Amino acid sequence: MLSLEMFFLFLAAALIVAITPGPGIFYIVARTLTGGRSEGLASSVGLGLGGLVHVIGGAVGISALIMASAEAFTALKIAGAFYLIWLGIKTWREARFVQPAEIQTTGARRAFREGIVVEALNPKTAAFFLAFIPQFVDPSANVAVQFIVLGLISVTLNTSVDLIVTYWAARAKEGFAKRPTFIRRTRQASGAVMCGLGVTLLFARRTG
């Protein structure tokens, strides 16, 4: 089994990874600035569940098979990239509209679903888990169980940071609530960020 020393080393490493700004945090900020706290929270939880897809996939070997296949990696990458770009364009086009409360509630449910899809279609997340978690796994014990446990911890830390980011992004949005022009431009910028993340994913390469 994993030693206590190695476990705390994993916690420290996973926490550093979680607080390091990356595509997930930028995505959460963009969704929060666009749809408010409800969409940001929903997106955070959605990304977390999407991450669990890769944790389970890694534990049963699916992610390894995808990373070993250039065709599968490319197909997943293209699907995820174009989905992000589509969300970005949609956000840009809807930037001029002010959504009433009832629409925002529906938007939160949609943001939750989109968060799951965005993360589940990101092969770089699969690559990260496959490269990061095995370093802390004891090969003499049940590898799949250890992978799932450590993956759950990593996803929990990432989601916790996303929730904190959502809170501060929502505070920033509320501070500019009386400036519709600024809000419109912020939503447009959020759409541009999503498109940028999609383009970045589109040009991602397999490692190894």
N, C-alpha and C positions, 0 to 999 in steps of 0.2 A: 504494500500500500504506500501511498504518498506520505513522505515524512513531514513532520510539522514544520521543519525548517524550509523544505521545498514548497510547502503550501503557502507559507507567509511570503516567500519569494515570488510565487505566482500572484498573490494578492497585490503586492507592490507593483509588479510589472503590469498587471491588468488595470490597476488604477491609473497608472501613468498613461497607458494607452487610451483609457476612457476620457481623461481630461485633456488629451491632446486634440486641438481642433482639427477636424477632418471633414470629409464629405457629409457624414451623418449629421454633425452639428450644424453645418451650413444649411443643410436641407431643413432641419428643424427650425432654425432661425427664419428661413424664407417662408415656411408654412405659417409660422406664428405671426410674422409681420403681415402676411396676406390675410389670414382668417381669424387671427386673435388667439387667445389662450386656449379655447376649446379645441381648435384645429391643431394647435401645437402639441397639446397633451395627447390627443388622439393619434397624431403622427408619431410621437415618441413611443407610445405603447405598440403601435403598428410596426415600427422598425424593430422593436424588441422581439415581437413574435416572428417577424421575418428573419431575424438573426437566429432564432431557435430552429428554423427550418434548416439552416446550414449546420447547426450544432448536431441535430439528429442525423442529417445527411452525412456529416463527417464521421459520426459514431458508427454508422452502418456501412460506410465505405462509398456512398454515392458521390459525395463531393470529390473524393480522390479519383474516382472514375471520370468525372467531368473535367477535372484539372488535367488528367492524363490524355484526354481527347481534345485535340485542337478544334475539331468540328463542333463538339458539344460546348466547349468554352466559348467559341465565337458566337454560336447561336444564342446562348444565354446572355452574353455580353451585349449583342445587338438588340435583343428584346428589352433588356433593362435600360440601355442607353436611349432607345427611341421612346420608351415609356416616360422616362424623365424629361426628355425634350418635349414630348406632347404635353405633359403637365405644365412645363414652363411656358409654352406658347399659350395654353389655355389660361394660365394665371395672368399673363400679360394682357390678353384680350379682355379678361374680366376685371382688370384693374380699375376701370372707370365706373364700375357699379358699386354702390354701397349696399351691402347685404343686410336685410333685416334679421332680427334674432332668430326667427323660425327657420330661415334659410341657413344660418350659421350652424344650427343644430344638425340639420341634414349634412352640412359641410363637414362637421366633425366626424360623422359616421363614414362619410366618403374619404376623409383624410386618414381615418384608421385603416380602411381597406387599402388605400393607395400606399400607405406606409409599409404594410405587409408585402405588397407586390414589389415595391421599389427595392426593398432589402432582399427579398427572396430571389429576385432576378439579378442580383449583383454578384458575379463570380469572384470579385475581389474579396468579398466577405468570406466566401468559402476558402479562398486561398489563404487569407489571414488566419482563420481558425486552424487550417491544416498545417500552417507553418509555426504558429504560436503555441497552441496547446500541447502538442506532442513533446515539446521540450520539458514539460513538467509531469509527464505521465510515467508511472512505474510499469515497465514492460512485464514484470513478473506477476502483476495483478490483472484484474479485468480491465482491459484497455478501454473498451466501449463505455463502461460505467464511469470510469475516471474522466473520459472525454466529455460525457454529458454533464457531469457535475461541474467540472471546470468551465465548460461552455456556459452553463446556466449562471455561474458566478460572473463570468465576463459580460454576458448579456445584461445581467442585473445592474452591474456597475455602469455600463454604457447607457442603459435606460435611465438610471438615476441622474447621471450627468445631463442627459437630454431634457429631463424634467426640470432641472435647475435652470438650464439655458432657456427653456420655454418660459419660465417665470420672469426672467429678466428681459427677454425679448418682448413679452406681453406688457411689462411695465413701460418699456420704451415706446411701444405702439400706443398705449393709453396716453402717454405724455404728449403725443402729437395728434390726438383724436380730433382736435378742433382745427386741424390744418388739412383739409381735404386734398389740396394739391400735393402736399408732402406725402399723404397716405397713398395717393394714386401712384406717385413716382416710386414709393417704397415697394408697392405691389409689383410694379413693372420691374424694379430691380430684383425682387424675389423671383419673378419669372425668368429673368435673365440668368440668375444664379442656378436655377434648376436646369436650364438649357446648357449652361456651362458644365455642370456636373455630368449631364448626359453625354456631352461631347468628350469630356475627359474619360468617362467609362468606355466610350466607343473606341478610343485609341489605346485602351489598356492592353497590356500584353501578358501572356502567361509567364510565370517564373519557373525556372527549372527545366 
